[in-house]
Amino acid sequence: MRLFTVALLLLAAALGALPARAQLVLDGQVRDARTQRPLAYASVFLANTTFGTTTDSTGRFALAGVPGGHYEVMVSYVGYQLYQKTVDLQQSLTLAANVLPATTQLDEVVVHATKNRPADYQRFLQQFLGRSAFSRQCRIENPQDLVVYYDEQRRELTAAAPRGVRVVNQALGYRITYHNFDFKILYNASRCVFVAAPAFEALPTADAKKRRRWDENRRKAYAGSLPHFLRSVREGHLAEEGFLVQAMVVEPKSAQAQEHVAAAGDSLAAVFVPEPGLLARVYKAPLAAAQLCASAAPGAPSGRLQFADAVQVTYQGEQPDALYATDVAVARRNSQLDAAGARWQGAKNETALGRAPYDPILEVSELRLLGPPALILPNGYLANPLSVKVDGYWSFEKVGENLPLDYAPNLVK
């Protein structure tokens, strides 16, 4: 069954609101909210960035060299609830973080099982870490803290980790701790939803060759990613960055759908069946950034995605992961067999992912708006990740390609 990611909700930050030279300090003290006792050696971090530290023996902390912008400040301490506060860092700030003791009740999923079933755990790993070359270099450091449960009646797989999940990514050189970890696969809806607040830590190394490899792999992970695309939309650099965007319409397969295909005629680039009972048509004409986003100006606080139905996004700047290419080749052959008896008048009949069986396999993704305003922040991330749904290559790439928000190479050619 094909799964698409509805949301990868990794709490966002809006970096770069101030000039790059404006490096600020966020300091403060962490205390027990009830007793006001200072909490020593608590973990303090800015969600989804590499900015993090621990408090000293008096509960004090300082994060220096932070660019101006909006951040989610998080505090993690054993026996206490995860502290979260949104700050708009326009100048250096001192924060008083009062943390509440944790309740004794854990997430309800914990009561379902004391030991993970191997098959359930493997299904979780495949959808969480992924199957790419980078994903195969990732491992979970604390699998004993994970509870994976499959509800047969609902056909839902849930993974929870009250103590968080620690992942070491040897491909990109990061240790990532996912706090507030909530992961679900909804098989009836073909959806995978992942919500977390990650803290990134660069792995130490004295090996210059390894450092260069990590730098190159990070660049590869960013190239063609959803943040790369969104930043290109916002700044109006789609073609320069290697993106081809085309309008896409998906509707129930019916006589009316056939009429729409026939009416579109030569304006279509592809017609295919993305799922049983559905018919998709992709239009030839490339879309410009101005057709995708309102106020897509570099100086604007945010740009809002706006387009009808869906768009197909092809990244032409690199070759896709080898395993993805194999999956697509198999899907194309199967789709060609399924569609052998269906020829749509007035348009070229295509197969899976809008390509003929022997066409080059590219990084092809789909993007749909879900309803809430899809605001693009200056760093190329969404203010509300739940405002969009992705499929295709972007849903193939998972934790193995996960980068912190403060990683932003200049890829304009």
Residue pairs with C-beta under 8 A, 6 or more apart in sequence:
1 187
1 190
2 190
2 275
2 391
3 127
3 185
3 190
3 191
3 192
3 395
4 190
4 191
4 192
4 366
4 389
4 390
4 391
4 392
4 395
5 191
5 192
5 193
5 194
5 389
5 390
5 391
5 394
5 395
5 398
6 191
6 192
6 193
6 370
6 386
6 389
7 193
7 194
7 195
7 385
7 386
7 388
7 389
8 194
8 385
9 193
9 194
9 195
9 196
9 385
9 386
10 47
10 48
10 196
10 197
10 198
10 385
10 402
11 47
11 48
11 72
11 74
11 84
11 196
11 197
11 198
12 47
12 48
12 72
12 377
12 381
12 382
12 383
12 385
12 405
13 46
13 47
13 48
13 49
13 69
13 70
13 71
13 72
13 377
13 379
13 381
13 405
13 406
14 69
14 70
14 302
14 377
14 378
14 379
14 381
14 383
15 49
15 67
15 69
15 377
15 378
15 379
15 405
15 406
15 408
16 67
16 68
16 69
16 378
16 379
17 67
17 68
17 69
17 70
17 90
17 301
17 378
18 24
18 67
18 68
18 69
18 90
20 67
22 67
22 68
23 64
23 65
23 66
23 67
24 65
24 66
24 67
24 68
24 89
24 91
24 92
24 93
25 62
25 63
25 64
25 65
25 66
25 92
25 93
26 46
26 62
26 63
26 66
26 71
26 73
26 87
26 89
26 92
26 93
26 95
27 60
27 61
27 62
27 63
27 92
27 93
27 94
27 95
28 60
28 61
28 93
28 94
28 95
28 96
28 97
29 38
29 55
29 58
29 59
29 60
29 61
29 96
29 97
30 38
30 39
30 42
30 44
30 55
30 59
30 60
30 61
30 75
30 77
30 83
30 97
30 99
31 37
31 38
31 39
31 59
31 96
31 97
31 98
31 99
32 38
32 39
32 80
32 98
32 99
32 101
33 98
33 99
33 100
33 101
34 100
34 101
36 98
38 55
38 58
38 59
38 60
39 55
39 59
39 77
39 80
39 99
40 55
40 56
40 57
40 58
40 59
41 54
41 55
41 56
41 57
42 54
42 55
42 59
42 61
42 75
42 76
42 77
42 80
42 99
43 52
43 53
43 54
43 75
43 76
43 77
43 199
44 52
44 53
44 54
44 55
44 61
44 63
44 73
44 74
44 75
44 97
45 51
45 52
45 53
45 73
45 74
45 76
45 199
46 52
46 63
46 66
46 71
46 72
46 73
46 74
47 71
47 72
47 73
47 74
47 84
47 197
47 198
47 199
48 72
48 197
48 198
48 200
48 404
48 405
49 71
49 200
49 404
49 405
49 406
50 200
50 201
50 202
50 404
50 406
50 407
51 63
51 66
51 406
52 63
52 199
52 200
52 201
53 61
53 62
53 63
54 61
55 61
66 89
67 406
68 89
68 90
68 91
69 88
69 89
69 378
69 379
70 86
70 87
70 88
70 89
70 377
71 86
71 87
71 89
72 84
72 85
72 86
72 197
73 83
73 84
73 85
73 86
73 87
73 95
73 97
74 82
74 83
74 84
74 179
74 197
74 199
75 82
75 83
75 97
75 99
76 82
76 83
76 164
76 177
76 179
76 199
77 99
79 101
79 102
80 99
80 100
80 101
80 102
81 99
81 100
81 101
81 102
81 103
82 179
82 180
82 197
83 97
83 98
83 99
83 100
84 197
85 95
85 97
87 93
87 95
106 162
107 147
107 160
107 162
109 147
109 149
109 158
109 160
110 147
110 160
110 162
112 147
112 149
113 147
113 148
113 149
116 146
116 147
116 148
117 148
117 150
120 148
120 149
120 150
120 157
121 143
121 146
121 148
123 150
123 157
123 185
124 146
124 148
124 157
124 159
124 183
124 185
125 140
127 183
127 185
127 192
127 398
128 159
128 183
128 194
128 398
128 399
129 135
129 138
129 140
129 167
129 398
129 399
129 400
130 138
130 396
130 397
130 398
130 399
130 400
130 401
131 323
131 396
132 321
132 323
132 324
132 396
132 397
132 398
132 400
132 401
133 171
133 321
133 322
133 323
133 400
134 169
134 171
134 172
134 217
134 221
134 400
134 401
135 398
135 399
135 400
135 401
136 400
137 169
137 170
137 171
137 400
138 167
138 168
138 169
138 170
138 171
138 399
138 400
139 167
139 168
140 146
140 165
140 166
140 167
141 166
141 167
141 168
141 175
142 161
142 163
142 164
142 165
142 166
145 161
145 162
145 163
145 164
145 165
146 159
146 160
146 161
146 165
147 159
147 160
147 161
148 157
148 158
148 159
149 157
149 158
149 159
150 156
150 157
150 158
151 157
151 158
154 188
155 186
155 187
155 188
156 184
156 185
156 186
156 187
156 188
157 184
157 185
157 187
158 183
158 184
159 181
159 183
159 184
160 181
160 182
160 183
161 178
161 181
164 177
164 178
164 179
164 180
164 181
165 177
165 178
165 181
165 196
166 175
166 176
166 177
166 178
167 175
167 176
167 177
167 178
167 399
168 174
168 175
168 203
169 175
169 176
169 399
169 400
169 402
170 203
171 214
171 217
171 221
171 400
172 214
172 217
172 218
172 221
172 400
172 401
172 402
172 403
173 202
173 203
173 205
173 210
173 211
173 214
173 217
173 218
174 200
174 201
174 202
174 203
174 402
174 404
175 200
175 201
175 203
176 198
176 199
176 200
176 201
176 399
176 402
177 198
177 199
177 201
178 196
178 197
178 198
179 196
179 197
179 198
179 199
180 195
180 196
180 197
181 195
181 196
182 193
182 194
182 195
182 196
183 193
183 194
183 195
183 196
184 191
184 192
184 193
184 194
185 191
185 192
186 192
186 193
190 275
192 395
198 402
198 404
200 404
203 214
205 211
205 214
218 403
218 407
218 409
219 409
219 411
220 318
221 397
221 400
221 401
221 402
221 403
222 228
222 403
222 407
222 408
222 409
222 411
223 242
223 315
223 317
223 318
223 411
224 242
224 243
224 315
224 317
224 318
224 363
224 393
225 394
225 397
225 401
225 403
226 365
226 367
226 390
226 394
227 379
227 380
227 381
227 403
228 241
228 380
228 411
229 241
229 243
229 313
229 315
229 380
230 305
230 376
230 380
230 381
230 382
231 376
231 379
231 380
231 408
232 238
232 240
232 241
232 243
232 289
232 380
233 289
233 292
233 293
233 296
233 303
233 305
233 376
234 289
234 293
234 296
234 298
234 303
234 376
234 378
234 380
235 289
235 296
235 298
236 288
236 289
236 290
236 296
237 289
237 412
238 244
238 245
238 288
238 289
239 286
240 412
240 413
241 317
241 411
241 412
241 413
242 315
242 316
242 317
242 413
243 313
243 314
243 315
243 316
244 286
244 313
244 314
244 316
245 286
245 287
245 292
245 311
245 312
245 313
245 314
246 269
246 282
246 283
246 284
246 285
246 286
246 287
246 311
246 312
246 314
247 282
247 283
247 285
247 287
247 307
247 308
247 309
247 310
247 311
247 312
248 280
248 281
248 282
248 283
248 309
248 310
248 311
248 312
248 366
249 260
249 280
249 281
249 308
249 309
249 310
250 274
250 278
250 279
250 280
250 309
250 310
251 257
251 260
251 278
251 279
252 277
252 278
252 279
253 273
253 277
253 278
253 279
254 279
257 279
258 279
258 344
258 345
260 281
261 268
261 271
261 279
261 281
261 344
261 345
261 346
261 347
262 344
262 345
262 346
262 347
263 346
264 281
264 283
264 346
264 347
265 346
265 347
266 284
266 346
266 347
267 283
267 284
267 285
268 281
268 282
268 283
268 284
268 347
268 348
269 282
269 283
269 284
269 354
270 280
270 281
270 282
270 348
270 350
270 354
270 355
271 279
271 280
271 281
271 282
271 344
271 347
271 348
271 349
271 350
272 279
272 280
272 282
272 335
272 339
272 350
272 351
272 352
272 353
272 354
273 279
273 280
273 335
273 338
273 339
273 352
274 280
274 352
274 391
280 354
281 347
282 312
282 354
287 307
287 311
289 296
290 296
291 307
292 305
292 306
292 307
292 311
293 303
293 304
293 305
293 306
293 376
294 303
294 304
294 306
295 302
295 303
295 304
296 303
296 376
297 303
298 378
301 378
302 375
302 376
302 377
302 378
302 383
303 375
303 376
304 373
304 374
304 375
304 376
305 369
305 374
305 375
305 376
305 387
305 388
306 369
307 369
309 368
310 366
310 367
310 368
311 366
311 367
312 354
312 364
312 365
312 366
312 392
313 364
313 365
313 366
313 367
313 394
314 362
314 363
314 364
314 365
315 362
315 363
315 365
315 393
316 362
317 411
318 363
319 325
320 328
320 361
320 362
320 363
320 393
321 396
321 397
324 361
324 363
324 393
324 396
325 361
327 396
328 352
328 353
328 355
328 361
329 357
329 361
331 351
331 352
331 353
332 351
332 352
332 353
332 355
332 356
332 357
333 357
334 352
335 351
335 352
336 351
336 357
339 349
339 351
342 349
343 349
350 356
351 357
353 364
353 392
354 364
355 361
355 362
355 364
363 393
364 392
364 393
365 390
365 391
365 392
365 393
365 394
365 395
366 390
366 391
366 392
367 388
367 389
367 390
367 394
368 388
368 389
368 390
368 391
369 387
369 388
370 386
370 387
370 388
370 389
371 387
372 384
372 386
372 387
373 383
373 384
373 387
374 382
374 384
374 387
374 388
375 382
375 383
375 384
375 387
376 382
376 383
377 383
379 405
379 406
379 408
380 408
381 405
382 388
